[in-house]
Each structure stands twice: as C-alpha cells, then as structure tokens.
Amino acid sequence: MTLDSSIIVTGSWDKTVRLWNVASGECRVSDDHTGWVWAVCLIADEKSIFSGSDMTVKMWDVNSGELVRSFEGHSRDVLSVCITSDCKWMISGSKDKTIRKWNIETGECVNELKGHTRYVYSVSSHNNIVCSGGDKTVRIWDSNAKVSHESTEGHEYNVWSLQFNATGTRLLSMDRHRDYCVWDCQTGECLYKSKDDETPPNDVFNTDTAREQCHVNDMDTFDENDVGFLTDG
C-alpha cells in the first residue's frame, strides 16, 4: 500500500500484479509474470513497484501500470524483495538459496550472497546492512557482502519474515510456526524468543505490535519505541 493509503498492491498465484485504487475500487492488472507472484514491494518515492516470481523481479510504473524493467539472474522462483533506504538498490531472495543485490537504475546484479541451505523466504535491509532468513537461520550481511552474524539458535522452523527497527539496531524475525525472535544486529545475540502460545512480558515488547509489523511490507520499518526494547544496543 502507498504511504498515503490511496493504492493497494497485490501479487497472486494467478500470476498477476494488481494495483487497486482504494477510493474507486478500480483495478489495473499486470500479467507479464509466467509463475506465481510471491512478493511485491513499493519503492519509497511511490513511483515504482517490484514483484518477485518466475526467476525474475519485475519493476512496474505505479501511474501507468506498465513494465519498466526485468531483473534476471536467479535460477529459481524469487520469494522475497525489498528496497534499500536510499532507493538505489533492490534485494531479492530466491528458491535457489541465494540473495542478490541489484542496481535499480541499470538492472545490473552487483552481488550474489550465498550461504543458506534452503529457500530464502525473506529479505530486509537497513542502510548498508542486509538480512536474510530461510533455513531456520537469520543471516546479517555487511556492506562487503560477508556474513557478519548468523543465528545458531532461536528458530526451530524456517524463517519466513524479517523486519529491522527504525534505527537498525534490532531485528525481528518470525518463522512459519509464528514463533519470533528479537536480535541484536551488532552482536548477533538473540535477545528474546517467544512462542506463539505464550505472552511475553510487557517490559520487553508488545506482542500484537511485533507480530503485526513482522507481516508488513519489508521496505517498511517498525518503531523501536512501539515495541519497547529494554536497551539501545
């Protein structure tokens, strides 16, 4: 959804990307993908949409709905997409177990990050830091495309969703069983682990806020004050 809540963007197993006008209900359909659309992402200037599907990420013009560019390089379906805060780079995660960093202006792949042993279901970024989740692990990559931290404990199931806080000091991760962890991005330490059937103490963070934010578009960030972290890192 756009920042002014005027447009909703959806991707579907029917292989389409749809732009919905909230006020009128009008829908524009883009159908250049040949497979299920697993991920959609809106760039911060609200001029472009990115969608991940059949080994490609496609860039669409919000106003016209026309295809602007295809990013090709993955060998299997693209499951996750996010945009860096400076709107210069797009990050994609795939069933081919890799993460790729793309130049949005040229379409060039500038980095391929390897290390996951299963699908990369989620990617998120903050400044020059990229995080990825998949094979029960969370990996935080530095600006040199090296893993600065890899979780060795925390999740018992594949990680499906990731979210940095506004300052990039904390990372929220959620797995397919809806268990979630809070990580210190500087040390890689798991600060808190919660089970779906239990309520964490209020002085750690608010459960509803944390879960809601972990399901929003990866390009957004949750507010550190809203989730009440105990330390500043």
Secondary structure, 3 states (H helix, E strand, C coil): CCCCCCEEEEECCCCCEEEEECCCCCEEEECCCCCCCCEEEECCCCCEEEEECCCEEEEEECCCCCEEEEEECCCCCEEEEEECCCCCEEEEEECCCEEEEEECCCCCEEEEEECCCCCCCEEEEECCEEEEECCCCEEEECCCCCEEEECCCCCCCCEEEEEEECCCCEEEEEECCCCEEEEECCCCCEEEEECCCCCCCCCCCCHHHHHHHHCCCCCCCECHHHHCCCCCC
